């Protein structure tokens, strides 16, 4: 397809659909998630000229392509640095995430992600979403089997919602370079919400991390003489 791509890094490249190959989705560790815009999207962009060069795909061919993607059998996948420059790319990206029902290790670094709360990764044990735009733990995907979670360099301001991970086997959590890191008694608050956590920001759980958070209302009392 001979039209420019939307993101700056790839705007001088074109789409190329490779036919008659046997590569399946679960054989790729670091694929680029790129699917051309739909006919409706091209019409909206006033790029109908690109439609003439497109091959009409039958329902059978669509189903064969879906089977060839084979995302359901991926156990380890790196979808970082996707440079998702347009809405249809984001939607295709989420479509693939919804199919990762067996993935155990997943990297989604630097994808400008803001909300994956509608995604469920039932077998994911290790998730790296560093350098995205998450502002809350509530925006993360459902990860009931998570053991290692890395959220460095996001925009998480409070620890609200972190207790949702209390009933998961979470052992290691990284929150470096998030605003919540500067919260008073930060480590104690995290460990009080996640008593089974063993490591925070690369530092093992220390004895002083186990003391209960300070009761702040005592500091508001005063004595009148």
SVG drawing of the C-alpha trace seen along z (x, -y; Angstrom):
<svg xmlns="http://www.w3.org/2000/svg" viewBox="-16 -28 34 50">
<polyline fill="none" stroke="black" stroke-width="0.4" points="0.0,0.0 1.6,-3.2 0.5,-5.8 2.5,-7.4 2.3,-6.0 1.0,-8.4 3.8,-8.3 6.8,-10.5 9.4,-7.8 7.8,-5.8 6.1,-8.4 8.3,-7.8 7.7,-4.0 4.8,-2.1 2.8,0.9 3.9,4.2 1.8,7.4 3.9,10.5 1.9,13.3 2.5,17.1 4.7,17.4 4.6,19.8 5.6,17.6 3.2,17.8 2.5,15.3 3.9,17.3 7.3,17.7 7.9,13.9 9.4,12.5 9.4,8.8 6.9,8.2 5.8,4.8 2.1,4.5 1.1,2.8 -2.1,3.2 -3.3,0.8 -6.4,-1.4 -9.8,-0.1 -11.7,-1.3 -13.8,-3.6 -10.6,-5.1 -9.2,-5.7 -12.4,-7.3 -12.4,-9.6 -8.8,-10.6 -9.7,-11.2 -7.2,-8.6 -9.6,-6.5 -6.9,-6.2 -5.2,-3.5 -8.3,-1.3 -7.7,-0.6 -4.4,1.1 -5.9,3.3 -6.7,7.0 -10.2,8.0 -9.9,10.5 -12.5,13.2 -13.8,14.4 -11.9,17.6 -8.6,15.7 -9.4,13.5 -9.9,16.6 -6.7,18.2 -4.8,15.0 -6.3,15.0 -5.2,18.6 -1.7,17.8 -1.3,15.0 -1.7,17.7 -1.4,15.2 -3.2,17.6 -0.2,19.8 2.4,17.1 4.1,17.7 6.7,14.9 6.2,11.7 7.8,8.3 5.5,5.6 7.6,2.6 8.3,-0.6 5.4,-0.2 5.1,-3.9 1.3,-3.7 0.6,-6.8 -3.0,-6.4 -6.3,-5.1 -6.6,-2.1 -3.1,-1.0 -4.1,-1.2 -7.3,0.8 -5.3,3.5 -2.8,3.5 -5.5,4.1 -7.1,6.8 -3.8,8.7 -3.6,8.3 -7.0,9.8 -5.8,12.9 -2.8,13.5 -4.6,16.0 -1.5,18.1 1.3,15.4 3.4,15.7 6.0,12.9 5.0,9.7 6.9,6.4 4.9,3.3 7.5,0.7 7.2,-2.9 3.9,-2.5 2.1,-5.6 -0.6,-3.4 -3.2,-4.9 -5.8,-2.3 -5.7,1.5 -8.4,2.2 -10.5,4.1 -7.7,6.5 -7.3,9.8 -4.0,11.8 -4.9,14.9 -1.5,16.6 0.8,13.6 3.5,13.9 5.8,11.1 4.6,7.8 6.8,4.8 4.9,1.6 7.6,-0.9 7.5,-4.4 3.8,-4.6 1.1,-7.0 -0.7,-5.0 -2.0,-7.3 -3.6,-4.6 -3.4,-0.9 -7.0,-0.6 -5.9,-1.2 -3.7,2.0 -4.9,5.2 -6.4,8.0 -3.3,10.1 -4.4,12.6 -1.2,14.7 1.3,11.8 4.6,12.4 6.8,9.6 5.3,6.2 7.4,3.2 5.7,-0.2 8.7,-2.5 8.4,-5.9 4.6,-6.2 2.5,-8.9 1.0,-7.0 0.3,-9.7 -1.2,-7.7 -1.2,-4.1 -5.0,-3.9 -6.0,-0.5 -2.7,1.2 -4.5,3.5 -6.2,5.2 -2.9,7.1 -3.1,8.4 -4.7,11.7 -2.2,12.3 1.2,14.1 3.0,10.7 6.6,10.9 8.4,8.0 7.1,4.5 8.9,1.6 7.4,-1.9 10.6,-4.0 10.1,-7.5 6.4,-7.7 5.0,-10.6 3.7,-8.1 7.4,-7.3 7.6,-10.6 4.6,-9.9 5.4,-9.9 6.2,-6.5 6.0,-5.2 7.6,-1.8 5.7,-1.0 2.4,-1.9 3.2,0.4 4.2,3.4 1.2,2.9 -1.1,3.2 0.9,6.1 2.1,8.2 3.3,11.0 5.5,8.7 9.2,9.5 10.9,6.8 10.1,3.1 12.1,1.1 14.8,3.6 15.3,3.5 14.3,6.5 11.7,6.1 13.5,4.6 12.5,4.8 11.6,1.1 9.3,1.6 7.0,3.8 6.1,1.2 2.5,-0.1 2.0,-3.5 1.9,-6.4 -1.5,-7.6 -1.5,-11.1 -4.3,-12.5 -2.1,-12.5 0.0,-15.2 -3.1,-17.4 -3.7,-17.5 -2.5,-20.4 -2.3,-21.2 -3.6,-24.5 -2.0,-25.6"/>
</svg>
